[in-house]
Amino acid sequence: MKKQINTTGKTFEGSVVSDKMTNTIVVSLEYTKRHPLYKKIVRKHKNIYAENNLSAKIGDIVKVRETRPLSKLKRFTTLEIIKKSK
């Protein structure tokens, strides 16, 4: 019997900025946004907490996906490690 993989939820790519917590990583998502008045493109970032089921380390580029709430702050799970850090 084949295991079903849940494919609902948005996916994001970001870099791991912390792996100090047990089974949790902090992923920084960077994006660009145009300033509403001055029309300059501004780089912004957001930190999210994700389940570290693939043993990602600081500096890795990972793909994460939305999931049900796993704890007070965790709402994402790691799908794959795109690029390992040195």
PyMOL commands that set and color helices and strands:
alter all, ss='L'
color gray80, all
select strands_A, chain A and resi 11-18+24-34+41-51+61-66+76-83
alter strands_A, ss='S'
color yellow, strands_A
deselect
rebuild
show_as cartoon
